[in-house]
Each structure stands twice: as C-alpha cells, then as structure tokens.
Amino acid sequence: MSSEISDEDLEKAKKVIENGGLVVLPTETAYGIAADATNAFAVEKVYEAKDRPRSKGLTTIVDSLETAESYGDLSEEEKKVIKEFMPGPMTLVARKSEGLPPALNEDFVFRISSGEVASRLAEVGPITATSANISGEETSYSVQDISQALLDEVDYVLDAGELEASETSSIVEINNGEVEVHREGPVSKAELENVIE
C-alpha cells in the first residue's frame, strides 16, 4: 500500500462512507469517488458532485464474489469469469437483485478491485467506482488533477500521490452464454469465451 495512506486514514474513510459521505480514493487505474452504493442519498450526492447525467449509471466495487452474489442475480457463467478475472481489470454487467437504489444503475455493474485501497474500503459494502472528475473532464491521476469544484463536494480525500496511468477495465456482459463487450480493455472476448465454454 502507498506509504501516504495509513490504516487510520482507511478507517476514517470507511466511517465517512458508512455515514453517507463521499471519499476520493486511488484505484488501480485512476482516482475515483467512493460512496455507499446501497445508500440512495449518497448515490445522488455522487451524481451532483460530478455533474453527471442520471442516464449514465454508476459502476460499483465489491470486495468478493460472495458480496456480488448478495446484490446480483449471477449465472454460473458469470461466476466462472468472476473467479477467473477478478480482482482485475474487468467490469461485469449483471442482473441486479435487491438492496441497490434504482438511481445507481439499471443493472448491477461491478468489479472486484485489484487496488488495495479500493478493496479495503469495499469491506463496508458495495462502493461507487466512478472517476474523480466533473463529467466530461480528463481522468485524474493525482489529487492535484481534480478540480476544486469537485473536491469541495467530497468529505474525505485519500491521497496516494501520482498514479501510473493504466488501461481502464473491459466492460462485459454475458447473456445466455454469449459474451458482449461494451468497452474494449485488457480482458478480451476470446479469453472470456474460453472460460465459459
């Protein structure tokens, strides 16, 4: 873990999330905004802070397959690809079950993060995984890149310094054994098809 972020910092950030607040955090790709994805009020605050259209849903980070099964109606094929490619650079679009607010997303769109800070924060439950920028602005790889307008809206910042820019995750969906790739990324369609055959 980054030397700049202590266990004490993480515990403070968890408390903020549990109380419905917003936290800027480093993920394995860029800086993001974490909020309690099960809290409709907190989800609304994320949209407002980012000035994000409600038609663009929010992805979530969960800490394990077991947590994912609590919030998504997962098929056997989906469980196979989760076990194979998560934690890692893959986001899965699955059917939503109970416990997540309608404003979050029409589906349950999630990943298990390979970033230690994000995975530790997700121990409190599903958290939002949206990038820490005003909609339409550049992705932020350091806290200094984040606009002041956004920082004014968040309750806590976990600063791990400059992050190495890396490729965003593949966004995939599996319907009746068919793989659909919504966004190209490190995990290819062929790799997914090999796992679910």
Backbone as CSV, one residue per row, in Angstrom:
resi,resn,N_x,N_y,N_z,CA_x,CA_y,CA_z,C_x,C_y,C_z
1,MET,0.837,-1.197,0.000,0.000,0.000,0.000,0.875,1.250,0.000
2,SER,0.324,2.309,-0.575,1.069,3.570,-0.599,1.416,4.010,0.817
3,SER,2.633,4.500,0.965,3.079,4.923,2.296,2.277,6.127,2.790
4,GLU,1.630,6.852,1.855,0.895,8.045,2.264,-0.437,7.715,2.950
5,ILE,-0.934,6.504,2.746,-2.253,6.155,3.280,-2.098,5.115,4.386
6,SER,-2.482,5.500,5.586,-2.327,4.615,6.746,-3.624,3.850,7.017
7,ASP,-3.526,2.853,7.884,-4.731,2.133,8.314,-5.717,3.099,8.975
8,GLU,-5.168,4.066,9.699,-6.031,5.059,10.358,-6.806,5.878,9.320
9,ASP,-6.115,6.281,8.244,-6.789,7.004,7.154,-7.912,6.160,6.564
10,LEU,-7.626,4.878,6.349,-8.633,3.981,5.759,-9.845,3.833,6.668
11,GLU,-9.596,3.713,7.970,-10.714,3.580,8.913,-11.575,4.847,8.924
12,LYS,-10.921,6.015,8.850,-11.681,7.284,8.786,-12.532,7.316,7.519
13,ALA,-11.935,6.895,6.394,-12.654,6.899,5.121,-13.848,5.946,5.157
14,LYS,-13.663,4.778,5.782,-14.776,3.829,5.913,-15.935,4.447,6.691
15,LYS,-15.600,5.163,7.766,-16.639,5.806,8.582,-17.411,6.840,7.755
16,VAL,-16.673,7.613,6.951,-17.319,8.614,6.092,-18.311,7.931,5.145
17,ILE,-17.877,6.826,4.534,-18.748,6.097,3.603,-19.968,5.541,4.334
18,GLU,-19.753,4.954,5.497,-20.869,4.386,6.272,-21.873,5.459,6.672
19,ASN,-21.391,6.706,6.814,-22.279,7.816,7.198,-22.852,8.560,5.995
20,GLY,-22.686,7.996,4.793,-23.302,8.591,3.609,-22.474,9.664,2.928
21,GLY,-21.176,9.756,3.284,-20.313,10.778,2.691,-19.579,10.286,1.457
22,LEU,-18.825,11.205,0.844,-18.054,10.903,-0.366,-16.556,10.922,-0.056
23,VAL,-15.836,9.962,-0.614,-14.392,9.850,-0.405,-13.695,9.784,-1.763
24,VAL,-12.671,10.606,-1.956,-11.799,10.463,-3.122,-10.747,9.424,-2.761
25,LEU,-10.537,8.454,-3.660,-9.593,7.371,-3.364,-8.801,6.995,-4.605
26,PRO,-7.591,6.455,-4.407,-6.846,5.907,-5.543,-7.372,4.514,-5.868
27,THR,-7.629,4.243,-7.144,-7.957,2.869,-7.564,-6.763,2.355,-8.362
28,GLU,-6.902,1.168,-8.936,-5.791,0.608,-9.705,-5.598,1.324,-11.039
29,THR,-6.562,2.168,-11.441,-6.421,2.876,-12.716,-6.269,4.381,-12.529
30,ALA,-7.107,5.005,-11.713,-7.090,6.466,-11.556,-7.744,6.799,-10.224
31,TYR,-7.891,8.092,-9.925,-8.619,8.472,-8.715,-10.123,8.360,-8.971
32,GLY,-10.830,7.903,-7.954,-12.270,7.717,-8.068,-12.998,8.334,-6.889
33,ILE,-14.335,8.275,-6.954,-15.179,8.732,-5.846,-15.908,7.523,-5.280
34,ALA,-15.681,7.268,-4.003,-16.355,6.166,-3.321,-17.474,6.713,-2.454
35,ALA,-18.632,6.058,-2.560,-19.765,6.334,-1.677,-20.476,5.006,-1.456
36,ASP,-21.314,4.942,-0.463,-22.081,3.729,-0.174,-23.082,3.510,-1.311
37,ALA,-22.844,2.488,-2.127,-23.688,2.247,-3.299,-25.077,1.739,-2.931
38,THR,-25.292,1.391,-1.659,-26.624,0.946,-1.225,-27.450,2.099,-0.657
39,ASN,-26.841,3.281,-0.571,-27.479,4.453,0.042,-27.909,5.420,-1.073
40,ALA,-29.226,5.515,-1.315,-29.732,6.338,-2.429,-29.304,7.797,-2.279
41,PHE,-29.258,8.294,-1.055,-28.856,9.681,-0.803,-27.390,9.890,-1.192
42,ALA,-26.529,8.943,-0.810,-25.099,9.043,-1.137,-24.880,8.944,-2.649
43,VAL,-25.619,8.068,-3.306,-25.514,7.925,-4.768,-25.901,9.232,-5.449
44,GLU,-26.951,9.858,-4.970,-27.379,11.145,-5.533,-26.277,12.199,-5.367
45,LYS,-25.614,12.180,-4.226,-24.519,13.137,-3.990,-23.383,12.949,-4.993
46,VAL,-23.119,11.709,-5.387,-22.069,11.451,-6.383,-22.459,12.090,-7.720
47,TYR,-23.695,11.868,-8.149,-24.154,12.478,-9.408,-24.024,14.000,-9.362
48,GLU,-24.430,14.575,-8.240,-24.385,16.035,-8.117,-22.950,16.545,-8.113
49,ALA,-22.065,15.865,-7.381,-20.671,16.304,-7.292,-19.992,16.275,-8.658
50,LYS,-20.327,15.260,-9.466,-19.701,15.106,-10.783,-20.442,15.869,-11.881
51,ASP,-21.630,16.389,-11.554,-22.495,16.988,-12.570,-22.731,15.961,-13.685
52,ARG,-23.033,14.741,-13.252,-23.153,13.600,-14.184,-24.617,13.374,-14.552
53,PRO,-24.922,13.193,-15.834,-26.306,12.889,-16.213,-26.777,11.598,-15.547
54,ARG,-28.027,11.595,-15.072,-28.553,10.404,-14.396,-28.680,9.227,-15.359
55,SER,-28.701,9.507,-16.661,-28.809,8.430,-17.651,-27.524,7.602,-17.726
56,LYS,-26.416,8.175,-17.220,-25.150,7.433,-17.188,-24.998,6.824,-15.808
57,GLY,-25.272,5.548,-15.688,-25.243,4.902,-14.383,-23.843,4.851,-13.786
58,LEU,-23.783,4.404,-12.537,-22.510,4.311,-11.813,-22.115,2.845,-11.641
59,THR,-20.824,2.574,-11.816,-20.320,1.235,-11.521,-19.980,1.140,-10.031
60,THR,-19.836,-0.086,-9.569,-19.523,-0.304,-8.156,-18.314,-1.226,-8.018
61,ILE,-17.696,-1.137,-6.855,-16.632,-2.065,-6.457,-17.159,-2.876,-5.283
62,VAL,-16.989,-4.192,-5.360,-17.324,-5.071,-4.236,-16.049,-5.792,-3.805
63,ASP,-16.081,-6.347,-2.608,-14.845,-6.951,-2.074,-14.697,-8.431,-2.381
64,SER,-15.777,-9.080,-2.871,-15.694,-10.536,-3.064,-16.847,-11.022,-3.936
65,LEU,-16.713,-12.247,-4.422,-17.800,-12.896,-5.159,-19.025,-13.046,-4.261
66,GLU,-18.789,-13.360,-2.992,-19.920,-13.547,-2.067,-20.748,-12.259,-1.964
67,THR,-20.064,-11.115,-1.882,-20.791,-9.841,-1.826,-21.526,-9.606,-3.137
68,ALA,-20.872,-9.891,-4.255,-21.519,-9.714,-5.564,-22.797,-10.541,-5.650
69,GLU,-22.760,-11.750,-5.112,-23.949,-12.625,-5.165,-25.099,-12.068,-4.320
70,SER,-24.775,-11.230,-3.329,-25.817,-10.635,-2.490,-26.604,-9.554,-3.233
71,TYR,-25.970,-8.943,-4.240,-26.593,-7.806,-4.920,-26.903,-8.068,-6.385
72,GLY,-26.385,-9.173,-6.929,-26.629,-9.502,-8.331,-27.160,-10.915,-8.475
73,ASP,-27.988,-11.099,-9.500,-28.527,-12.418,-9.815,-27.572,-13.050,-10.827
74,LEU,-26.562,-13.770,-10.336,-25.442,-14.212,-11.171,-25.630,-15.628,-11.704
75,SER,-25.357,-15.778,-13.009,-25.417,-17.096,-13.630,-24.116,-17.859,-13.355
76,GLU,-24.132,-19.141,-13.672,-22.911,-19.943,-13.492,-21.776,-19.423,-14.369
77,GLU,-22.090,-18.989,-15.608,-21.051,-18.444,-16.495,-20.448,-17.175,-15.900
78,GLU,-21.301,-16.345,-15.341,-20.804,-15.104,-14.735,-19.896,-15.410,-13.541
79,LYS,-20.272,-16.377,-12.745,-19.423,-16.750,-11.600,-18.066,-17.268,-12.064
80,LYS,-18.058,-18.004,-13.168,-16.787,-18.522,-13.713,-15.851,-17.377,-14.104
81,VAL,-16.387,-16.378,-14.818,-15.498,-15.292,-15.267,-15.071,-14.414,-14.093
82,ILE,-15.934,-14.283,-13.085,-15.540,-13.523,-11.886,-14.359,-14.220,-11.205
83,LYS,-14.466,-15.536,-11.051,-13.385,-16.287,-10.393,-12.084,-16.215,-11.201
84,GLU,-12.208,-16.160,-12.531,-11.026,-16.177,-13.396,-10.361,-14.803,-13.508
85,PHE,-11.166,-13.741,-13.606,-10.614,-12.426,-13.972,-10.707,-11.355,-12.885
86,MET,-11.333,-11.665,-11.759,-11.399,-10.689,-10.671,-10.685,-11.245,-9.453
87,PRO,-9.982,-10.421,-8.654,-9.784,-8.987,-8.865,-8.959,-8.752,-10.135
88,GLY,-9.327,-7.704,-10.857,-8.608,-7.391,-12.072,-9.367,-6.422,-12.943
89,PRO,-8.829,-6.133,-14.133,-9.371,-5.069,-14.971,-10.573,-5.495,-15.806
90,MET,-11.589,-6.039,-15.141,-12.829,-6.409,-15.821,-14.014,-5.934,-14.996
91,THR,-14.954,-5.294,-15.678,-16.214,-4.863,-15.058,-17.324,-5.684,-15.693
92,LEU,-18.193,-6.238,-14.864,-19.254,-7.121,-15.348,-20.615,-6.442,-15.214
93,VAL,-21.401,-6.531,-16.277,-22.785,-6.052,-16.260,-23.665,-7.263,-15.979
94,ALA,-24.335,-7.256,-14.818,-25.154,-8.403,-14.417,-26.546,-7.929,-14.020
95,ARG,-27.430,-8.872,-13.794,-28.785,-8.522,-13.351,-28.742,-8.109,-11.887
96,LYS,-29.436,-7.036,-11.598,-29.467,-6.508,-10.231,-30.518,-7.264,-9.432
97,SER,-30.208,-7.568,-8.174,-31.233,-8.174,-7.315,-31.692,-7.126,-6.303
98,GLU,-31.627,-7.414,-5.043,-32.147,-6.481,-4.032,-31.032,-5.619,-3.450
99,GLY,-31.428,-4.506,-2.835,-30.500,-3.775,-1.978,-29.750,-2.631,-2.611
100,LEU,-29.922,-2.403,-3.918,-29.237,-1.288,-4.562,-30.268,-0.290,-5.093
101,PRO,-30.035,1.017,-4.890,-31.029,2.007,-5.307,-31.168,2.081,-6.824
102,PRO,-32.380,2.359,-7.326,-32.600,2.441,-8.778,-31.681,3.446,-9.469
103,ALA,-31.356,4.548,-8.794,-30.541,5.598,-9.424,-29.117,5.147,-9.714
104,LEU,-28.665,4.098,-9.047,-27.277,3.648,-9.222,-27.037,3.195,-10.656
105,ASN,-27.896,2.316,-11.141,-27.763,1.782,-12.497,-28.948,0.869,-12.746
106,GLU,-29.287,0.720,-14.015,-30.360,-0.216,-14.370,-29.951,-1.646,-14.043
107,ASP,-28.663,-1.939,-14.260,-28.109,-3.265,-13.976,-27.165,-3.168,-12.779
108,PHE,-26.595,-4.310,-12.400,-25.553,-4.339,-11.380,-24.232,-4.390,-12.134
109,VAL,-23.530,-3.257,-12.179,-22.303,-3.125,-12.961,-21.155,-2.996,-11.961
110,PHE,-20.284,-4.003,-11.887,-19.335,-4.051,-10.771,-18.024,-4.703,-11.164
111,ARG,-17.025,-4.481,-10.297,-15.781,-5.237,-10.379,-15.259,-5.454,-8.957
112,ILE,-14.390,-6.432,-8.823,-13.627,-6.610,-7.593,-12.274,-5.976,-7.882
113,SER,-11.925,-4.958,-7.135,-10.739,-4.155,-7.455,-9.450,-4.883,-7.060
114,SER,-8.436,-4.733,-7.910,-7.104,-5.233,-7.545,-6.305,-4.163,-6.801
115,GLY,-6.891,-2.976,-6.634,-6.246,-1.926,-5.856,-6.529,-2.114,-4.371
116,GLU,-5.494,-2.087,-3.558,-5.683,-2.414,-2.134,-6.583,-1.417,-1.420
117,VAL,-6.429,-0.124,-1.706,-7.248,0.879,-1.017,-8.726,0.670,-1.341
118,ALA,-9.034,0.507,-2.625,-10.434,0.315,-3.030,-11.010,-0.969,-2.433
119,SER,-10.236,-2.042,-2.445,-10.769,-3.301,-1.916,-10.969,-3.233,-0.402
120,ARG,-10.088,-2.515,0.293,-10.264,-2.348,1.746,-11.510,-1.516,2.060
121,LEU,-11.733,-0.446,1.288,-12.923,0.379,1.534,-14.201,-0.399,1.236
122,ALA,-14.134,-1.288,0.249,-15.326,-2.058,-0.131,-15.694,-3.106,0.920
123,GLU,-14.871,-3.263,1.946,-15.235,-4.168,3.048,-16.493,-3.685,3.763
124,VAL,-16.802,-2.392,3.651,-18.023,-1.875,4.306,-19.270,-2.214,3.492
125,GLY,-19.094,-2.669,2.254,-20.204,-2.968,1.347,-19.888,-2.386,-0.020
126,PRO,-20.771,-2.572,-1.000,-20.506,-2.045,-2.340,-20.287,-0.528,-2.304
127,ILE,-19.254,-0.071,-3.019,-18.987,1.369,-3.102,-19.005,1.792,-4.570
128,THR,-19.304,3.064,-4.805,-19.257,3.562,-6.177,-17.819,3.599,-6.661
129,ALA,-17.659,3.469,-7.982,-16.303,3.361,-8.555,-16.097,4.358,-9.681
130,THR,-16.857,5.434,-9.658,-16.777,6.404,-10.749,-15.523,7.267,-10.632
131,SER,-15.038,7.783,-11.749,-13.801,8.575,-11.734,-14.003,9.913,-11.031
132,ALA,-12.924,10.396,-10.413,-12.984,11.647,-9.638,-12.764,12.836,-10.571
133,ASN,-13.790,13.114,-11.359,-13.730,14.285,-12.235,-15.151,14.779,-12.500
134,ILE,-15.260,16.052,-12.869,-16.544,16.558,-13.335,-16.798,15.910,-14.693
135,SER,-18.047,15.525,-14.968,-18.356,14.834,-16.224,-17.798,15.590,-17.417
136,GLY,-17.100,14.852,-18.268,-16.521,15.466,-19.465,-15.088,15.913,-19.299
137,GLU,-14.618,16.031,-18.049,-13.231,16.449,-17.821,-12.290,15.247,-17.910
138,GLU,-10.992,15.537,-17.957,-9.974,14.488,-18.058,-9.955,13.611,-16.802
139,THR,-9.541,12.360,-16.966,-9.342,11.446,-15.844,-8.233,11.990,-14.941
140,SER,-8.400,11.796,-13.646,-7.430,12.332,-12.670,-6.493,11.240,-12.169
141,TYR,-5.179,11.482,-12.334,-4.173,10.531,-11.849,-3.440,11.044,-10.613
142,SER,-3.790,12.246,-10.160,-3.300,12.760,-8.878,-4.395,13.641,-8.295
143,VAL,-4.330,13.873,-6.992,-5.340,14.724,-6.356,-5.252,16.142,-6.928
144,GLN,-4.045,16.555,-7.306,-3.871,17.900,-7.880,-4.600,18.048,-9.218
145,ASP,-4.846,16.936,-9.905,-5.572,16.977,-11.186,-7.071,17.212,-10.993
146,ILE,-7.565,16.954,-9.789,-9.017,17.003,-9.552,-9.456,18.459,-9.377
147,SER,-10.539,18.821,-10.046,-10.994,20.216,-9.978,-11.441,20.562,-8.555
148,GLN,-11.206,21.806,-8.175,-11.576,22.261,-6.832,-13.084,22.162,-6.622
149,ALA,-13.834,22.375,-7.695,-15.307,22.293,-7.594,-15.744,20.911,-7.110
150,LEU,-15.043,19.881,-7.562,-15.370,18.523,-7.120,-14.861,18.277,-5.702
151,LEU,-13.632,18.689,-5.441,-13.072,18.485,-4.096,-13.918,19.158,-3.019
152,ASP,-14.553,20.291,-3.366,-15.422,20.990,-2.407,-16.640,20.157,-2.023
153,GLU,-16.983,19.162,-2.871,-18.191,18.362,-2.638,-17.923,17.070,-1.875
154,VAL,-16.636,16.711,-1.717,-16.330,15.441,-1.053,-15.968,15.674,0.412
155,ASP,-16.086,14.599,1.194,-15.898,14.713,2.643,-14.519,14.271,3.123
156,TYR,-13.825,13.480,2.302,-12.524,12.955,2.735,-11.716,12.587,1.496
157,VAL,-10.408,12.820,1.558,-9.527,12.520,0.427,-8.398,11.599,0.886
158,LEU,-8.251,10.481,0.185,-7.122,9.576,0.399,-6.121,9.849,-0.727
159,ASP,-5.000,10.456,-0.385,-4.027,10.899,-1.383,-2.836,9.934,-1.399
160,ALA,-2.690,9.208,-2.509,-1.564,8.280,-2.657,-0.539,8.820,-3.645
161,GLY,-0.559,10.134,-3.883,0.382,10.721,-4.822,-0.018,10.462,-6.260
162,GLU,0.953,10.574,-7.136,0.707,10.390,-8.577,0.535,8.905,-8.892
163,LEU,-0.538,8.557,-9.609,-0.759,7.166,-10.019,-0.240,6.972,-11.438
164,GLU,0.222,5.769,-11.707,0.616,5.449,-13.080,-0.650,5.246,-13.896
165,ALA,-0.771,5.976,-14.992,-1.941,5.812,-15.858,-1.951,4.387,-16.404
166,SER,-3.103,3.739,-16.303,-3.198,2.390,-16.852,-4.528,2.237,-17.575
167,GLU,-4.619,1.191,-18.362,-5.799,0.984,-19.197,-7.035,0.749,-18.331
168,THR,-8.164,1.365,-18.735,-9.410,1.144,-17.997,-9.900,-0.282,-18.242
169,SER,-10.778,-0.748,-17.361,-11.205,-2.147,-17.409,-12.075,-2.441,-18.631
170,SER,-12.045,-3.701,-19.034,-13.015,-4.188,-20.020,-14.386,-4.167,-19.350
171,ILE,-15.423,-3.773,-20.092,-16.792,-3.863,-19.577,-17.513,-4.923,-20.404
172,VAL,-17.957,-5.976,-19.721,-18.507,-7.127,-20.442,-19.850,-7.553,-19.862
173,GLU,-20.618,-8.223,-20.704,-21.913,-8.761,-20.295,-22.038,-10.153,-20.879
174,ILE,-22.648,-11.063,-20.143,-22.834,-12.433,-20.626,-24.322,-12.752,-20.578
175,ASN,-24.892,-13.025,-21.745,-26.315,-13.362,-21.838,-26.476,-14.703,-22.521
176,ASN,-27.050,-15.661,-21.813,-27.279,-16.997,-22.376,-26.017,-17.575,-23.017
177,GLY,-24.894,-17.399,-22.315,-23.644,-17.957,-22.793,-22.946,-17.142,-23.870
178,GLU,-23.551,-16.018,-24.272,-22.942,-15.153,-25.291,-22.246,-13.977,-24.617
179,VAL,-21.002,-13.709,-25.039,-20.218,-12.616,-24.467,-20.407,-11.352,-25.306
180,GLU,-20.767,-10.263,-24.643,-20.844,-8.969,-25.314,-19.854,-8.025,-24.629
181,VAL,-18.985,-7.399,-25.395,-18.000,-6.469,-24.846,-18.508,-5.042,-25.070
182,HIS,-18.804,-4.334,-23.974,-19.297,-2.955,-24.071,-18.146,-1.957,-24.184
183,ARG,-17.011,-2.304,-23.584,-15.818,-1.464,-23.713,-14.598,-2.373,-23.794
184,GLU,-13.813,-2.192,-24.850,-12.585,-2.986,-25.015,-11.606,-2.651,-23.888
185,GLY,-10.897,-3.649,-23.429,-9.926,-3.424,-22.357,-8.970,-4.598,-22.276
186,PRO,-8.301,-4.756,-21.141,-7.267,-5.794,-21.008,-7.788,-7.224,-21.141
187,VAL,-9.058,-7.477,-20.799,-9.622,-8.830,-20.898,-10.387,-8.929,-22.224
188,SER,-9.978,-9.855,-23.089,-10.563,-9.945,-24.435,-11.784,-10.856,-24.465
189,LYS,-12.568,-10.684,-25.521,-13.750,-11.520,-25.724,-13.354,-13.000,-25.829
190,ALA,-12.235,-13.259,-26.535,-11.776,-14.651,-26.707,-11.411,-15.290,-25.360
191,GLU,-10.764,-14.518,-24.491,-10.401,-15.052,-23.174,-11.650,-15.403,-22.368
192,LEU,-12.660,-14.543,-22.462,-13.907,-14.791,-21.736,-14.614,-16.018,-22.282
193,GLU,-14.651,-16.122,-23.608,-15.336,-17.265,-24.222,-14.650,-18.577,-23.866
194,ASN,-13.322,-18.557,-23.749,-12.582,-19.765,-23.355,-13.001,-20.257,-21.972
195,VAL,-13.267,-19.303,-21.071,-13.594,-19.662,-19.681,-15.004,-20.230,-19.564
196,ILE,-15.944,-19.714,-20.369,-17.333,-20.154,-20.186,-17.730,-21.311,-21.106
197,GLU,-16.805,-21.760,-21.960,-17.130,-22.886,-22.848,-17.366,-24.153,-22.052
